[in-house]
Amino acid sequence: MPVLLLLTRKGCCLCEGLEQKLRALDLPLALETIDVDGDPALQARFGLEVPVLQVRSAQGDRQLPRVPPRLAGASLQVWLQKHGFSSQDA
């Protein structure tokens, strides 16, 4: 099952909104949320740039472009596919 990593921070309304939208998609994927403030290296790298989406695969984690906050439902699913995430990823 493909794994989508959502890098977040507590109190980030964009992060919370994106998480809800991703969980509402009818896709066979595992969504893992990671609080960047819990890891100094991630906090230094991403800081206020969250939310950040990454795809975990056998080749390593790959960062996706920033998700437009107004995307939801089918539009979000099309956006994910356009940027190289498919339910066939492993």
N, CA, C and O atoms as CSV, one atom per row, in Angstrom:
chain,resi,resn,atom,element,x,y,z
A,1,MET,N,N,0.845,-1.181,0.000
A,1,MET,CA,C,0.000,0.000,0.000
A,1,MET,C,C,0.889,1.242,0.000
A,1,MET,O,O,1.829,1.329,0.790
A,2,PRO,N,N,0.605,2.187,-0.865
A,2,PRO,CA,C,1.415,3.402,-0.909
A,2,PRO,C,C,1.285,4.205,0.379
A,2,PRO,O,O,0.245,4.196,1.037
A,3,VAL,N,N,2.364,4.896,0.722
A,3,VAL,CA,C,2.390,5.703,1.940
A,3,VAL,C,C,2.591,7.161,1.557
A,3,VAL,O,O,3.522,7.511,0.832
A,4,LEU,N,N,1.708,7.986,2.054
A,4,LEU,CA,C,1.790,9.428,1.875
A,4,LEU,C,C,2.133,10.025,3.233
A,4,LEU,O,O,1.426,9.795,4.214
A,5,LEU,N,N,3.217,10.790,3.288
A,5,LEU,CA,C,3.632,11.443,4.526
A,5,LEU,C,C,3.154,12.884,4.497
A,5,LEU,O,O,3.361,13.594,3.513
A,6,LEU,N,N,2.516,13.314,5.575
A,6,LEU,CA,C,2.057,14.689,5.710
A,6,LEU,C,C,2.833,15.318,6.858
A,6,LEU,O,O,2.624,14.978,8.022
A,7,LEU,N,N,3.727,16.236,6.517
A,7,LEU,CA,C,4.502,16.942,7.531
A,7,LEU,C,C,3.691,18.140,8.001
A,7,LEU,O,O,3.249,18.959,7.197
A,8,THR,N,N,3.501,18.231,9.318
A,8,THR,CA,C,2.593,19.209,9.897
A,8,THR,C,C,3.213,19.888,11.114
A,8,THR,O,O,4.337,19.590,11.519
A,9,ARG,N,N,2.439,20.808,11.679
A,9,ARG,CA,C,2.737,21.426,12.978
A,9,ARG,C,C,1.410,21.545,13.720
A,9,ARG,O,O,0.352,21.666,13.102
A,10,LYS,N,N,1.473,21.510,15.035
A,10,LYS,CA,C,0.267,21.728,15.830
A,10,LYS,C,C,-0.239,23.140,15.595
A,10,LYS,O,O,0.542,24.090,15.534
A,11,GLY,N,N,-1.554,23.269,15.464
A,11,GLY,CA,C,-2.158,24.574,15.275
A,11,GLY,C,C,-2.123,25.088,13.853
A,11,GLY,O,O,-2.517,26.227,13.603
A,12,CYS,N,N,-1.662,24.280,12.915
A,12,CYS,CA,C,-1.601,24.692,11.503
A,12,CYS,C,C,-2.940,24.343,10.842
A,12,CYS,O,O,-3.226,23.173,10.589
A,13,CYS,N,N,-3.749,25.360,10.568
A,13,CYS,CA,C,-5.073,25.102,9.987
A,13,CYS,C,C,-4.971,24.534,8.567
A,13,CYS,O,O,-5.811,23.725,8.172
A,14,LEU,N,N,-3.964,24.938,7.799
A,14,LEU,CA,C,-3.785,24.363,6.460
A,14,LEU,C,C,-3.436,22.879,6.550
A,14,LEU,O,O,-3.892,22.073,5.739
A,15,CYS,N,N,-2.622,22.529,7.546
A,15,CYS,CA,C,-2.241,21.126,7.747
A,15,CYS,C,C,-3.465,20.286,8.108
A,15,CYS,O,O,-3.680,19.209,7.552
A,16,GLU,N,N,-4.261,20.797,9.044
A,16,GLU,CA,C,-5.456,20.074,9.482
A,16,GLU,C,C,-6.441,19.904,8.331
A,16,GLU,O,O,-7.036,18.839,8.166
A,17,GLY,N,N,-6.610,20.956,7.537
A,17,GLY,CA,C,-7.520,20.882,6.399
A,17,GLY,C,C,-7.065,19.874,5.362
A,17,GLY,O,O,-7.876,19.105,4.845
A,18,LEU,N,N,-5.774,19.870,5.053
A,18,LEU,CA,C,-5.253,18.927,4.065
A,18,LEU,C,C,-5.378,17.499,4.574
A,18,LEU,O,O,-5.717,16.598,3.808
A,19,GLU,N,N,-5.110,17.284,5.846
A,19,GLU,CA,C,-5.254,15.935,6.404
A,19,GLU,C,C,-6.695,15.444,6.255
A,19,GLU,O,O,-6.917,14.305,5.845
A,20,GLN,N,N,-7.660,16.277,6.579
A,20,GLN,CA,C,-9.071,15.888,6.443
A,20,GLN,C,C,-9.412,15.568,4.993
A,20,GLN,O,O,-10.103,14.586,4.721
A,21,LYS,N,N,-8.936,16.381,4.070
A,21,LYS,CA,C,-9.229,16.158,2.649
A,21,LYS,C,C,-8.600,14.866,2.146
A,21,LYS,O,O,-9.218,14.135,1.372
A,22,LEU,N,N,-7.373,14.579,2.581
A,22,LEU,CA,C,-6.698,13.353,2.151
A,22,LEU,C,C,-7.392,12.123,2.724
A,22,LEU,O,O,-7.554,11.120,2.029
A,23,ARG,N,N,-7.799,12.194,3.977
A,23,ARG,CA,C,-8.482,11.049,4.600
A,23,ARG,C,C,-9.850,10.799,3.960
A,23,ARG,O,O,-10.345,9.673,3.982
A,24,ALA,N,N,-10.460,11.834,3.396
A,24,ALA,CA,C,-11.770,11.692,2.759
A,24,ALA,C,C,-11.686,11.059,1.369
A,24,ALA,O,O,-12.700,10.603,0.840
A,25,LEU,N,N,-10.495,11.023,0.774
A,25,LEU,CA,C,-10.342,10.424,-0.557
A,25,LEU,C,C,-10.559,8.923,-0.484
A,25,LEU,O,O,-10.210,8.279,0.505
A,26,ASP,N,N,-11.133,8.383,-1.529
A,26,ASP,CA,C,-11.348,6.941,-1.604
A,26,ASP,C,C,-10.166,6.305,-2.327
A,26,ASP,O,O,-10.300,5.791,-3.437
A,27,LEU,N,N,-9.008,6.352,-1.675
A,27,LEU,CA,C,-7.791,5.792,-2.248
A,27,LEU,C,C,-7.184,4.795,-1.275
A,27,LEU,O,O,-7.209,5.013,-0.064
A,28,PRO,N,N,-6.635,3.692,-1.804
A,28,PRO,CA,C,-5.941,2.754,-0.922
A,28,PRO,C,C,-4.547,3.294,-0.600
A,28,PRO,O,O,-3.577,3.007,-1.300
A,29,LEU,N,N,-4.470,4.074,0.464
A,29,LEU,CA,C,-3.175,4.619,0.851
A,29,LEU,C,C,-3.090,4.688,2.362
A,29,LEU,O,O,-4.100,4.740,3.064
A,30,ALA,N,N,-1.866,4.688,2.838
A,30,ALA,CA,C,-1.618,4.913,4.259
A,30,ALA,C,C,-1.146,6.355,4.391
A,30,ALA,O,O,-0.196,6.770,3.728
A,31,LEU,N,N,-1.815,7.111,5.250
A,31,LEU,CA,C,-1.439,8.499,5.484
A,31,LEU,C,C,-0.792,8.583,6.852
A,31,LEU,O,O,-1.418,8.281,7.868
A,32,GLU,N,N,0.466,8.996,6.870
A,32,GLU,CA,C,1.190,9.191,8.125
A,32,GLU,C,C,1.403,10.681,8.326
A,32,GLU,O,O,1.849,11.378,7.415
A,33,THR,N,N,1.084,11.168,9.520
A,33,THR,CA,C,1.349,12.569,9.833
A,33,THR,C,C,2.583,12.645,10.719
A,33,THR,O,O,2.766,11.837,11.629
A,34,ILE,N,N,3.417,13.620,10.437
A,34,ILE,CA,C,4.659,13.823,11.185
A,34,ILE,C,C,4.704,15.274,11.624
A,34,ILE,O,O,4.649,16.180,10.792
A,35,ASP,N,N,4.804,15.501,12.937
A,35,ASP,CA,C,4.920,16.853,13.483
A,35,ASP,C,C,6.385,17.268,13.367
A,35,ASP,O,O,7.247,16.701,14.039
A,36,VAL,N,N,6.670,18.253,12.520
A,36,VAL,CA,C,8.062,18.657,12.292
A,36,VAL,C,C,8.703,19.227,13.554
A,36,VAL,O,O,9.927,19.205,13.687
A,37,ASP,N,N,7.891,19.737,14.482
A,37,ASP,CA,C,8.452,20.293,15.712
A,37,ASP,C,C,8.999,19.214,16.640
A,37,ASP,O,O,9.717,19.523,17.590
A,38,GLY,N,N,8.666,17.946,16.374
A,38,GLY,CA,C,9.173,16.844,17.172
A,38,GLY,C,C,10.543,16.360,16.729
A,38,GLY,O,O,11.127,15.489,17.374
A,39,ASP,N,N,11.064,16.906,15.645
A,39,ASP,CA,C,12.360,16.487,15.107
A,39,ASP,C,C,13.124,17.748,14.710
A,39,ASP,O,O,12.726,18.438,13.771
A,40,PRO,N,N,14.224,18.061,15.416
A,40,PRO,CA,C,14.961,19.291,15.118
A,40,PRO,C,C,15.406,19.413,13.658
A,40,PRO,O,O,15.413,20.515,13.109
A,41,ALA,N,N,15.773,18.310,13.032
A,41,ALA,CA,C,16.211,18.365,11.632
A,41,ALA,C,C,15.043,18.736,10.717
A,41,ALA,O,O,15.195,19.559,9.815
A,42,LEU,N,N,13.880,18.130,10.950
A,42,LEU,CA,C,12.707,18.464,10.142
A,42,LEU,C,C,12.249,19.891,10.407
A,42,LEU,O,O,11.848,20.598,9.483
A,43,GLN,N,N,12.308,20.314,11.662
A,43,GLN,CA,C,11.898,21.674,12.009
A,43,GLN,C,C,12.797,22.690,11.318
A,43,GLN,O,O,12.321,23.707,10.813
A,44,ALA,N,N,14.094,22.413,11.299
A,44,ALA,CA,C,15.042,23.318,10.643
A,44,ALA,C,C,14.816,23.344,9.130
A,44,ALA,O,O,14.935,24.395,8.500
A,45,ARG,N,N,14.494,22.199,8.556
A,45,ARG,CA,C,14.323,22.116,7.104
A,45,ARG,C,C,12.990,22.703,6.632
A,45,ARG,O,O,12.944,23.417,5.630
A,46,PHE,N,N,11.899,22.400,7.359
A,46,PHE,CA,C,10.575,22.776,6.876
A,46,PHE,C,C,9.948,23.943,7.633
A,46,PHE,O,O,9.156,24.688,7.057
A,47,GLY,N,N,10.282,24.118,8.908
A,47,GLY,CA,C,9.790,25.245,9.687
A,47,GLY,C,C,8.350,25.606,9.416
A,47,GLY,O,O,7.443,24.827,9.709
A,48,LEU,N,N,8.132,26.784,8.857
A,48,LEU,CA,C,6.784,27.278,8.585
A,48,LEU,C,C,6.282,26.900,7.194
A,48,LEU,O,O,5.239,27.395,6.765
A,49,GLU,N,N,7.001,26.036,6.484
A,49,GLU,CA,C,6.619,25.655,5.122
A,49,GLU,C,C,5.550,24.566,5.078
A,49,GLU,O,O,5.141,24.158,3.992
A,50,VAL,N,N,5.096,24.093,6.218
A,50,VAL,CA,C,4.089,23.036,6.246
A,50,VAL,C,C,2.735,23.581,5.816
A,50,VAL,O,O,2.487,24.775,5.980
A,51,PRO,N,N,1.868,22.766,5.282
A,51,PRO,CA,C,1.976,21.329,5.131
A,51,PRO,C,C,2.853,20.933,3.938
A,51,PRO,O,O,2.891,21.610,2.910
A,52,VAL,N,N,3.547,19.822,4.116
A,52,VAL,CA,C,4.401,19.260,3.072
A,52,VAL,C,C,3.968,17.812,2.872
A,52,VAL,O,O,3.780,17.074,3.839
A,53,LEU,N,N,3.813,17.415,1.625
A,53,LEU,CA,C,3.484,16.027,1.296
A,53,LEU,C,C,4.696,15.340,0.697
A,53,LEU,O,O,5.400,15.898,-0.145
A,54,GLN,N,N,4.924,14.112,1.149
A,54,GLN,CA,C,5.977,13.277,0.582
A,54,GLN,C,C,5.400,11.900,0.309
A,54,GLN,O,O,4.506,11.436,1.016
A,55,VAL,N,N,5.921,11.253,-0.723
A,55,VAL,CA,C,5.561,9.879,-1.043
A,55,VAL,C,C,6.709,9.001,-0.591
A,55,VAL,O,O,7.859,9.233,-0.962
A,56,ARG,N,N,6.402,8.002,0.203
A,56,ARG,CA,C,7.423,7.041,0.636
A,56,ARG,C,C,7.387,5.858,-0.322
A,56,ARG,O,O,6.332,5.280,-0.580
A,57,SER,N,N,8.557,5.512,-0.841
A,57,SER,CA,C,8.659,4.364,-1.739
A,57,SER,C,C,9.963,3.633,-1.448
A,57,SER,O,O,10.761,4.060,-0.614
A,58,ALA,N,N,10.162,2.532,-2.148
A,58,ALA,CA,C,11.391,1.758,-1.976
A,58,ALA,C,C,12.618,2.577,-2.361
A,58,ALA,O,O,13.717,2.320,-1.870
A,59,GLN,N,N,12.433,3.562,-3.239
A,59,GLN,CA,C,13.546,4.411,-3.671
A,59,GLN,C,C,13.810,5.560,-2.700
A,59,GLN,O,O,14.780,6.296,-2.876
A,60,GLY,N,N,12.979,5.726,-1.694
A,60,GLY,CA,C,13.147,6.808,-0.718
A,60,GLY,C,C,11.957,7.754,-0.739
A,60,GLY,O,O,11.039,7.600,-1.544
A,61,ASP,N,N,11.984,8.728,0.150
A,61,ASP,CA,C,10.898,9.704,0.235
A,61,ASP,C,C,11.075,10.762,-0.846
A,61,ASP,O,O,12.179,11.256,-1.075
A,62,ARG,N,N,9.962,11.103,-1.511
A,62,ARG,CA,C,9.978,12.104,-2.572
A,62,ARG,C,C,8.953,13.178,-2.231
A,62,ARG,O,O,7.779,12.882,-2.010
A,63,GLN,N,N,9.405,14.415,-2.192
A,63,GLN,CA,C,8.522,15.524,-1.854
A,63,GLN,C,C,7.681,15.931,-3.056
A,63,GLN,O,O,8.186,16.043,-4.173
A,64,LEU,N,N,6.399,16.148,-2.815
A,64,LEU,CA,C,5.494,16.631,-3.847
A,64,LEU,C,C,5.441,18.154,-3.791
A,64,LEU,O,O,5.760,18.746,-2.760
A,65,PRO,N,N,5.041,18.793,-4.894
A,65,PRO,CA,C,4.876,20.251,-4.858
A,65,PRO,C,C,3.806,20.643,-3.838
A,65,PRO,O,O,3.013,19.809,-3.400
A,66,ARG,N,N,3.799,21.905,-3.475
A,66,ARG,CA,C,2.826,22.413,-2.508
A,66,ARG,C,C,1.401,22.234,-3.050
A,66,ARG,O,O,1.116,22.548,-4.206
A,67,VAL,N,N,0.523,21.725,-2.192
A,67,VAL,CA,C,-0.868,21.488,-2.580
A,67,VAL,C,C,-1.659,22.793,-2.468
A,67,VAL,O,O,-1.657,23.421,-1.408
A,68,PRO,N,N,-2.334,23.211,-3.540
A,68,PRO,CA,C,-3.197,24.391,-3.435
A,68,PRO,C,C,-4.284,24.142,-2.379
A,68,PRO,O,O,-4.963,23.118,-2.448
A,69,PRO,N,N,-4.468,25.033,-1.418
A,69,PRO,CA,C,-5.372,24.777,-0.297
A,69,PRO,C,C,-6.842,24.624,-0.673
A,69,PRO,O,O,-7.617,24.095,0.123
A,70,ARG,N,N,-7.245,25.064,-1.847
A,70,ARG,CA,C,-8.655,24.951,-2.235
A,70,ARG,C,C,-8.997,23.615,-2.886
A,70,ARG,O,O,-10.171,23.333,-3.127
A,71,LEU,N,N,-7.996,22.792,-3.174
A,71,LEU,CA,C,-8.274,21.496,-3.795
A,71,LEU,C,C,-8.912,20.554,-2.787
A,71,LEU,O,O,-8.539,20.526,-1.614
A,72,ALA,N,N,-9.879,19.785,-3.264
A,72,ALA,CA,C,-10.529,18.772,-2.431
A,72,ALA,C,C,-11.156,17.732,-3.352
A,72,ALA,O,O,-11.336,17.969,-4.547
A,73,GLY,N,N,-11.477,16.600,-2.789
A,73,GLY,CA,C,-12.193,15.561,-3.521
A,73,GLY,C,C,-11.491,15.123,-4.789
A,73,GLY,O,O,-10.285,14.877,-4.799
A,74,ALA,N,N,-12.273,15.030,-5.868
A,74,ALA,CA,C,-11.748,14.546,-7.146
A,74,ALA,C,C,-10.625,15.426,-7.665
A,74,ALA,O,O,-9.682,14.928,-8.281
A,75,SER,N,N,-10.712,16.732,-7.425
A,75,SER,CA,C,-9.648,17.639,-7.885
A,75,SER,C,C,-8.332,17.337,-7.185
A,75,SER,O,O,-7.270,17.388,-7.806
A,76,LEU,N,N,-8.396,17.026,-5.906
A,76,LEU,CA,C,-7.189,16.673,-5.158
A,76,LEU,C,C,-6.632,15.345,-5.655
A,76,LEU,O,O,-5.418,15.186,-5.781
A,77,GLN,N,N,-7.505,14.406,-5.934
A,77,GLN,CA,C,-7.062,13.109,-6.451
A,77,GLN,C,C,-6.373,13.275,-7.805
A,77,GLN,O,O,-5.336,12.656,-8.044
A,78,VAL,N,N,-6.926,14.092,-8.687
A,78,VAL,CA,C,-6.304,14.362,-9.991
A,78,VAL,C,C,-4.956,15.041,-9.788
A,78,VAL,O,O,-3.988,14.707,-10.471
A,79,TRP,N,N,-4.882,15.986,-8.858
A,79,TRP,CA,C,-3.627,16.689,-8.568
A,79,TRP,C,C,-2.559,15.696,-8.111
A,79,TRP,O,O,-1.415,15.766,-8.559
A,80,LEU,N,N,-2.929,14.772,-7.224
A,80,LEU,CA,C,-1.973,13.766,-6.749
A,80,LEU,C,C,-1.454,12.926,-7.917
A,80,LEU,O,O,-0.253,12.676,-8.018
A,81,GLN,N,N,-2.348,12.498,-8.787
A,81,GLN,CA,C,-1.936,11.694,-9.937
A,81,GLN,C,C,-1.046,12.498,-10.879
A,81,GLN,O,O,-0.059,11.977,-11.399
A,82,LYS,N,N,-1.390,13.754,-11.098
A,82,LYS,CA,C,-0.593,14.618,-11.973
A,82,LYS,C,C,0.831,14.771,-11.456
A,82,LYS,O,O,1.772,14.909,-12.237
A,83,HIS,N,N,0.981,14.745,-10.142
A,83,HIS,CA,C,2.296,14.937,-9.540
A,83,HIS,C,C,2.959,13.621,-9.143
A,83,HIS,O,O,3.846,13.586,-8.291
A,84,GLY,N,N,2.515,12.553,-9.770
A,84,GLY,CA,C,3.242,11.302,-9.665
A,84,GLY,C,C,2.856,10.389,-8.535
A,84,GLY,O,O,3.549,9.401,-8.290
A,85,PHE,N,N,1.770,10.678,-7.828
A,85,PHE,CA,C,1.320,9.751,-6.794
A,85,PHE,C,C,0.148,8.973,-7.344
A,85,PHE,O,O,-0.841,9.550,-7.796
A,86,SER,N,N,0.265,7.661,-7.302
A,86,SER,CA,C,-0.866,6.833,-7.709
A,86,SER,C,C,-1.062,5.755,-6.664
A,86,SER,O,O,-0.162,5.466,-5.876
A,87,SER,N,N,-2.229,5.172,-6.664
A,87,SER,CA,C,-2.513,4.114,-5.697
A,87,SER,C,C,-1.695,2.862,-5.988
A,87,SER,O,O,-1.743,1.903,-5.217
A,88,GLN,N,N,-0.952,2.857,-7.078
A,88,GLN,CA,C,-0.091,1.728,-7.412
A,88,GLN,C,C,1.309,1.868,-6.817
A,88,GLN,O,O,2.090,0.917,-6.849
A,89,ASP,N,N,1.641,3.065,-6.266
A,89,ASP,CA,C,2.961,3.265,-5.661
A,89,ASP,C,C,3.144,2.291,-4.507
A,89,ASP,O,O,2.188,1.919,-3.826
A,90,ALA,N,N,4.374,1.892,-4.306
A,90,ALA,CA,C,4.639,0.984,-3.182
A,90,ALA,C,C,5.875,1.410,-2.457
A,90,ALA,O,O,6.268,0.774,-1.479
